[in-house]
Amino acid sequence: MVKMSTGAVFLDQLLDGGYDPDIITTIFGPSGAGKTNLCLLAAVKVAESGKKVLFIDTEGGIAVERIKQISADADYENILSKIIFLNPVTFTEQNDIFEKVKSMVTDQIGLIVVDSISMLYRLELGKSEEVYEVNSALGRQIAYLVEIARRKKIPVLITNQVYADFDHRDEVKMVGGDLLKYGSKCLLELKRGEESRELILRKHRSLPEGRKVKFKIVEKGIEVLL
């Protein structure tokens, strides 16, 4: 099985070669921890290889300038042309996009990114009385991604938000709970410090849990801290 590079050598080492191609990998952590940066690193790497990326951006936070910085040694306009951005602004629009994603997947697609899967879901929960329907819709979205990853051998990278665990003050829980936990074969937790970030492997089908690495976000991407 050929893994997909994360876009950073030290993260590839953490994951014994990179992201697995036939599963969902979920990166979860607080706002500003670097989740989008990790997604963009992987997207640029895939685009540099000549493949295309489906990038579902629910937060409207993708900066073209950041992609330009990360792909500094390449033709960033060519990189951009290979990243297909989809920008839902409501959970209904997000659901409609997921209904269409399967038909958009071709042999040219090398990566699917959802950044983040939970923001519009949380907003919908806050205003809807149909909690069961909202959760069912999220479950279907995850099921679509699992099927695509397994059938097409396309890596799927998801980011997810967190909230405080009041029973364990030093821990956080993922939004979406078991839906995301069981749908993802690889879980990576991002923690944010004042001057650094820490990535911790929380779940993997073949690697030991608890592996971790510290890094900082720099202009050209990310840099390991020894």
C-alpha positions in Angstrom: 0.0 0.0 0.0 1.5 3.3 -1.1 0.9 6.0 1.5 0.4 9.7 0.6 3.0 12.2 1.9 1.8 14.6 4.5 3.9 17.3 2.9 6.4 17.3 5.9 9.2 14.7 6.3 8.8 14.5 10.1 5.1 13.9 9.9 5.7 11.2 7.3 8.0 9.6 9.8 5.4 9.8 12.6 2.9 7.9 10.3 5.5 5.5 8.8 5.2 7.0 5.4 2.2 9.3 5.5 -1.6 9.1 5.3 -3.1 5.8 4.4 -4.9 5.9 1.0 -8.0 3.9 1.8 -9.3 5.4 5.1 -10.5 8.7 6.7 -7.9 10.5 8.7 -9.3 13.1 11.2 -7.3 15.9 12.6 -9.0 17.4 15.6 -8.1 20.3 17.9 -8.9 23.8 19.0 -9.2 26.8 16.7 -5.9 28.1 15.5 -4.0 24.9 16.3 -2.9 24.4 12.6 -5.5 22.0 11.2 -6.0 23.9 8.0 -2.2 24.2 7.6 -1.8 20.4 7.7 -4.5 20.0 5.1 -3.0 22.6 2.8 0.4 21.0 3.1 -1.0 17.7 1.9 -3.1 19.3 -0.8 -0.1 21.1 -2.3 1.9 17.9 -2.2 -0.8 16.0 -4.1 -1.2 18.9 -6.6 2.6 18.9 -7.2 2.4 15.3 -8.2 -0.1 16.2 -10.9 -3.2 14.9 -9.2 -6.3 17.0 -8.3 -7.7 17.7 -4.9 -11.3 18.1 -3.8 -11.2 20.6 -1.0 -14.5 21.2 0.9 -14.0 24.4 2.8 -16.9 25.1 5.3 -15.1 27.8 7.2 -14.2 30.1 4.4 -10.7 30.4 5.8 -8.5 29.3 2.8 -6.0 32.0 1.9 -4.5 31.9 -1.6 -1.5 33.6 -0.1 -0.9 30.7 2.2 -0.9 28.2 -0.6 1.5 30.5 -2.5 3.9 30.4 0.6 3.7 26.6 1.0 4.4 26.0 -2.7 7.2 28.6 -2.9 9.4 26.4 -5.0 6.7 25.5 -7.5 4.3 27.2 -9.9 1.6 28.1 -7.4 -0.9 29.1 -10.1 -0.6 25.6 -11.5 -1.0 24.2 -7.9 -4.1 26.3 -7.4 -5.6 25.1 -10.7 -5.5 21.5 -9.4 -7.3 22.2 -6.1 -11.1 22.3 -6.6 -12.6 24.3 -3.8 -16.2 23.7 -2.7 -17.6 26.3 -0.3 -20.9 25.4 1.4 -22.2 28.1 3.8 -25.1 26.1 5.3 -25.3 22.5 6.5 -27.9 21.8 3.8 -25.4 23.0 1.2 -22.8 20.8 2.8 -25.1 17.8 2.5 -25.9 18.6 -1.1 -22.2 18.7 -1.9 -21.6 15.3 -0.3 -24.5 13.8 -2.4 -22.6 14.9 -5.5 -19.0 14.1 -4.4 -19.2 10.4 -5.4 -19.9 11.5 -9.0 -17.0 14.0 -9.0 -14.4 11.4 -8.0 -12.3 10.3 -11.0 -8.9 8.7 -11.4 -7.5 12.3 -11.4 -8.5 12.9 -7.8 -5.6 12.2 -5.4 -7.1 13.6 -2.2 -10.3 14.7 -0.6 -10.2 17.3 2.2 -13.1 18.5 4.4 -12.1 21.5 6.5 -14.0 21.3 8.8 -16.8 18.7 8.8 -18.3 20.0 12.1 -18.7 23.8 11.9 -21.9 23.9 9.8 -23.1 20.8 11.7 -22.8 22.6 15.0 -24.6 25.7 13.7 -27.5 23.5 12.3 -27.8 21.7 15.7 -28.1 25.0 17.4 -31.1 26.1 15.3 -32.8 22.9 14.5 -35.3 20.9 16.5 -34.6 17.8 14.3 -31.5 16.6 16.1 -31.9 13.0 14.8 -32.2 14.2 11.2 -29.1 16.4 11.5 -27.1 13.5 13.0 -28.4 11.1 10.4 -27.2 13.5 7.6 -23.7 13.8 9.2 -23.6 10.0 9.4 -24.4 9.7 5.7 -21.7 12.2 4.8 -19.1 10.2 6.7 -20.4 6.9 5.1 -20.0 8.5 1.7 -16.4 9.4 2.5 -15.6 5.9 3.9 -17.0 4.3 0.7 -15.0 6.5 -1.6 -11.7 5.9 0.4 -12.2 2.2 0.4 -13.4 1.7 -3.1 -11.2 4.3 -4.9 -8.2 4.1 -2.6 -8.2 7.9 -2.2 -7.1 9.3 1.1 -9.7 11.5 2.9 -8.5 14.1 5.3 -11.0 15.7 7.7 -10.6 18.4 10.3 -12.8 18.5 13.3 -13.5 21.0 16.2 -13.4 20.1 19.9 -15.2 21.1 23.1 -14.2 20.9 26.7 -14.6 17.6 28.6 -16.0 18.8 32.0 -15.3 15.4 33.6 -11.7 15.6 32.6 -10.6 19.2 32.5 -7.3 18.6 30.8 -9.0 16.7 27.9 -11.2 17.6 24.9 -13.9 15.8 23.0 -14.5 15.8 19.3 -17.7 17.4 17.9 -19.8 14.6 16.4 -18.6 12.1 18.9 -18.8 8.4 17.9 -19.8 9.3 14.3 -16.4 10.7 13.6 -14.5 8.4 16.0 -15.7 5.2 14.4 -15.7 6.5 10.8 -12.0 7.4 11.1 -9.3 4.8 11.1 -6.7 7.4 12.0 -7.2 10.1 14.6 -4.6 12.9 15.1 -5.0 15.4 18.0 -3.5 18.8 17.6 -2.6 20.8 20.7 -1.7 24.5 20.7 1.0 26.0 22.9 2.2 29.6 23.1 5.1 29.0 20.7 4.6 25.5 19.3 2.1 22.9 18.3 2.0 19.2 19.2 0.5 16.4 17.1 -0.5 13.2 18.9 -1.5 9.9 17.2 -4.7 8.9 19.1 -5.8 6.0 16.9 -4.5 4.0 14.0 -5.2 0.6 12.6 -1.5 -0.5 12.5 0.6 2.0 14.4 1.0 2.4 18.2 -1.1 5.1 19.8 0.7 8.0 21.6 3.3 8.8 19.1 3.8 12.6 19.1 5.9 15.4 17.6 6.2 19.1 18.3 6.4 21.6 15.5 5.9 25.3 14.7 4.2 27.0 11.9 6.5 28.9 9.6 6.2 30.9 6.4 6.9 27.9 4.1 4.8 25.4 6.1 5.7 23.7 9.3 9.0 23.0 11.0 9.8 20.2 13.5 11.1 21.2 17.0 13.8 18.8 18.3 
